[in-house]
Amino acid sequence: MRATLENVSTQIAIRLDGTEVAALDAEVAEGRAASRSDAVRRGIAYLRRAQRYRDEEVRLVELARKGESVYPDLDDILITDHPSLD
């Protein structure tokens, strides 16, 4: 198997203050993470999702700024005449 970023594990050392360690321990104690390492991994996954959402938001804003359709597959639905709600 060829090494890629997804399957290579790198150990890093970080210094955390007491409140940061307490936050990790709370995640473990409350059953949301199996260990401190798992809590850190979950935090990184959350960060990566936030990065993807920001990237998507930038892309959508740029499309809107250009006047391009954000979801061209749905354009026909939006154009359809709808009866008045009054």
Order of alpha helices (4+ residues) and beta strands (2+ residues): alpha-alpha-alpha
